Amino acid sequence: MLSVREFADMVHMNAVDKGFWDRGAMIPEKLCLIHSEVSEAMEADRALDGGNFGEELADIVIRVFDLAIGCGIDIEGELEQKHFKNLNRARLHGKRY
């Protein structure tokens, strides 16, 4: 089984090979692409299209992994740190309604 880092590296190498990094990082554009995948997941959920919903969630992760590796971010380490930070947070932390 691949580690998160190994998988993220593979995702990024594919994006580079397919030309998605020809113009450099373009972070705002890449964040918008992540957002568009989130919107597509929301539409799949509204349509009760479970198969497509799962594919859209995968697209979100793929785009996040690509951006992280392209920006030199250790996404596996960041995921671990954030998870352990969240373990110590209060139930429903940040909820205001």
N, C-alpha and C positions, 0 to 999 in steps of 0.2 A: 504494500500500500504506500502511496506517495504521502509525504508530509505536506502540510499546507504550503510551506515555502516552495517545495518542489513543484507542486501543482500551479502555484501562482507564477513561478518562473516559466512553466510551459505555456500558460495562458498569455503571458506577456510576449514571449518569443513568437507565438502565433500571430498576435496583433501586430508586432513589428514586421513579420513576414508578409502579412496581408496589407501593409501600407498605412496602418492607423497611426504610426509615429513618424511618418515622412516629414511632417511639419513641426515636429518637436512635441513638447509636453501638452500645450494647448489645454491647460487645466480647466478653465471655464467650460470649454466645449465638452471635455470628457465628463465633467460633473453633470452637464445637461444630458449627456447620453445615459448616465446612471439614472437620472431622474426620469428620462423617457422610458427606461425599462421598468421602473417602479410604477409609472402610469399604465404601462401595458399589463403589468401584474394586476393592478387594480381593476382594469377593464375585464381581464380574464375572470377575476373573482366575481364581478358583477354579472357576467354571463354564465356563471356556474360552470366554467370550463376548467375543471381541475387539472387536466393534463397540461393545458397551456399555462395555467397558473404556476405549476412547478417549473416549467421551462423558463418562464419569465423570471422567477426567483433565481434560477441558475444564471441567467443573463446578467442580473444585478451583481451577483457575486463575481462573475467573470470580469465585468467591467471594473469593479472595485479592485480586484486583484491586479488587473492590468495597470490601472493607474498607480496603485501602491508601488509595484515593482518598478514601473517606469520613473517614479519619483524617488527611488532609492529607499523606500520605507520597508522595514522588516514587518510585514503584515502579520506573520505568525506570532512574533513577539508582541505586537500591539494587541492582537486578539487575546492572548494570554493575560497580559497586563490589565486590559479592560474587563475581562471576565472576573478576575480576582478582585478588582475594584468594585464591580457590581455585586459580588458576593457579600460585601460589607455594607451595602446600602440598605436603607429602610424599605420595607414593603411599599410598593407603589410610590417610590420616591419621585418627587417632582410633579406629582399629580395635583392639579389645582382645582378640579371641578368635582 
